[in-house]
């Protein structure tokens, strides 16, 4: 059975801290891995990763994929209260065009 | 429209009632997805349309769930004889052809009492 596991389940930090969120997967026919940020209800797209070792970066956020060890990390530097959200990792499997999501990491950034 | 629009935002249904949830995707997005998100969990795939064709309905949990997209634009997810376990946020997403990066709507929170 395809599985996507995120850790930690929740994390509380103070503004300015750096955080690392983890996503590991066991799936057949991996195609790509995506990160989403979910505030309130609508997940918003952050990154899509298909190749190992190539870092994707957007401002204070960055992400990298390791296809040998079957995991990805999402880094957020100099966190701000606006970064508080659930961060979802999802894997696209084969040509199914559906995403298999992890349970998410709830990040809370305190002022 | 500017984004994916879902209605209603909130729905309370009595057990056994039928409900219909609407999704208006981004104009030009031929791919449309429905996901179900239970509290504290990630979204789970329900069904996928390309234009009006329902190409994958493997995630629909029972035959009480039915989705349609008759003209390849607006989609409706219908749940018949709702049960308490159907309580969840129902998310709709759309994307351009060939792209997996989907844009999500705000969702409909369904509570079955």
Contacts between the chains, C-beta under 8 A, distances in Angstrom:
chain1	res1	chain2	res2	distance
A	4	B	42	7.6
A	6	B	42	8.0
A	31	B	100	7.7
A	32	B	100	6.1
A	34	B	100	6.9
A	34	B	101	6.9
A	36	B	104	7.8
A	40	B	106	7.4
A	41	B	89	5.9
A	41	B	91	7.3
A	41	B	106	5.0
A	41	B	107	4.1
A	41	B	109	7.5
A	42	B	4	7.9
A	42	B	91	7.5
A	42	B	104	4.7
A	42	B	105	6.1
A	42	B	106	4.8
A	42	B	107	6.5
A	43	B	43	7.2
A	43	B	91	7.4
A	43	B	104	4.8
A	44	B	104	7.3
A	45	B	101	5.0
A	45	B	102	7.4
A	45	B	103	7.1
A	48	B	100	6.8
A	48	B	101	5.8
A	88	B	42	5.4
A	88	B	43	7.5
A	90	B	42	7.4
A	90	B	43	8.0
A	92	B	100	5.0
A	96	B	56	6.7
A	97	B	31	6.9
A	97	B	33	7.9
A	97	B	48	5.5
A	97	B	55	7.3
A	97	B	56	6.8
A	97	B	100	7.2
A	98	B	33	7.0
A	98	B	45	4.1
A	98	B	48	6.0
A	98	B	56	6.4
A	98	B	59	7.1
A	99	B	33	8.0
A	99	B	43	7.6
A	99	B	45	6.6
A	99	B	100	7.3
A	99	B	102	7.5
A	100	B	45	7.2
A	101	B	35	7.9
A	101	B	42	3.2
A	101	B	43	5.1
A	101	B	44	7.1
A	102	B	42	5.3
A	103	B	40	7.0
A	103	B	41	5.5
A	103	B	42	5.1
A	104	B	41	7.8
A	104	B	42	5.4
